[in-house]
Amino acid sequence: QVQLVESGGGLVQAAGSLKLSCVVSGLSASSTIIGWFRQAPGKEREFVAALSRSGGSTYYADSVKGRFTISRDNAKNTVYLQMNSLKPEDTAVYHCAAKRGTWGSSSNPDAYGYWGQGTQVTVSS
């Protein structure tokens, strides 16, 4: 059974930092593409970042580029999202997701077959 479990969310002031974790079980994090997505109230799910199987390629939404970093610890089968210089508009529920298939669709949430339950990130101004 494949499971993705996020943690690390919380309340932080603007310009602060948080590090989210996504523990993957039931499959190897290094054998799948892992993505982070977020959804704010009343808005559609939005792509944040993706990491290739090898870890050699990353892809970020323009809104987080230069502030967020996605990485992986294969020994722990865990993917991280380091979030710096947080802004109130980053407030959302953050989900990690796993997919097989091509790297080209890594920003498309419909391409992901496995999802975690999400962790809330709230950034106060």
C-alpha positions in Angstrom: 0.0 0.0 0.0 1.4 3.3 -1.1 1.3 6.1 1.5 2.6 9.7 1.5 2.5 11.5 4.9 3.3 15.2 5.1 4.4 17.0 8.2 6.1 20.3 9.2 3.4 22.8 8.6 2.4 25.5 11.0 2.0 29.1 11.7 4.9 31.4 10.8 5.4 35.1 10.4 6.1 36.7 7.0 9.8 36.3 6.0 10.1 33.2 8.1 10.9 29.7 7.1 9.4 26.2 7.3 10.6 22.8 6.2 7.9 20.3 5.1 8.6 16.6 5.0 6.9 13.9 2.9 7.6 10.3 4.0 6.9 7.8 1.3 6.1 4.2 2.0 5.0 1.4 -0.3 7.3 2.6 -3.1 10.7 4.1 -3.4 10.9 7.8 -3.5 13.8 7.5 -5.9 11.7 5.5 -8.4 9.0 8.1 -8.8 8.7 11.8 -9.5 7.6 13.7 -6.4 5.7 16.9 -6.5 4.5 19.4 -4.0 1.2 21.2 -4.6 -0.8 23.6 -2.5 -4.4 24.7 -2.3 -5.7 27.8 -0.6 -9.4 28.2 0.4 -11.5 28.9 -2.6 -8.7 28.3 -5.1 -7.6 25.5 -7.3 -4.8 23.2 -6.5 -1.5 24.8 -7.6 1.8 23.3 -8.5 4.7 24.3 -6.3 7.8 22.1 -7.1 8.8 18.7 -8.5 11.8 16.5 -8.2 12.9 13.9 -10.7 13.6 10.3 -10.0 17.4 10.8 -10.0 17.1 14.0 -8.0 19.1 15.7 -10.7 16.2 17.8 -12.0 13.9 20.2 -10.2 11.1 22.4 -11.4 9.5 25.3 -9.5 6.5 27.5 -10.0 7.5 31.0 -10.7 5.9 32.2 -7.5 8.3 30.2 -5.3 11.4 30.1 -7.4 14.4 31.3 -5.4 12.6 30.9 -2.1 11.6 27.2 -2.0 13.9 24.2 -2.4 12.8 20.6 -3.0 15.2 17.8 -2.0 15.2 14.1 -1.1 16.9 11.8 1.4 16.8 8.3 -0.2 17.9 6.6 3.0 14.8 7.9 4.8 12.5 7.7 1.7 11.6 11.3 2.4 11.2 14.3 0.2 11.5 17.8 1.7 10.3 21.3 0.8 12.4 24.0 2.4 10.4 27.2 2.3 12.2 30.5 3.0 11.1 34.2 2.8 7.5 33.1 3.3 4.7 35.4 2.3 1.1 35.6 3.4 0.1 34.4 -0.1 1.9 31.2 0.5 -0.8 30.3 3.0 -2.4 27.0 1.9 -2.6 23.3 2.6 0.5 21.7 1.1 0.3 18.2 -0.4 3.0 15.9 -1.7 2.3 13.6 -4.5 4.0 10.8 -6.4 3.8 9.8 -10.1 5.4 7.5 -12.5 5.7 8.4 -16.2 7.3 11.3 -17.9 9.0 14.3 -16.3 7.2 16.6 -18.8 3.9 16.4 -16.9 5.4 17.0 -13.5 3.5 20.2 -12.9 0.1 18.7 -13.8 -1.7 17.4 -10.7 -3.8 15.1 -12.8 -0.7 13.1 -13.7 -0.1 12.1 -10.1 -1.6 8.9 -8.8 -0.6 9.1 -5.1 -1.3 11.9 -2.7 -0.7 12.7 0.9 -3.4 14.2 3.2 -1.8 17.6 3.4 -0.3 19.9 6.0 -1.5 23.4 6.7 0.9 26.3 6.3 -0.2 29.7 7.5 1.9 32.8 7.0 0.9 35.9 9.0 1.6 39.4 7.9 
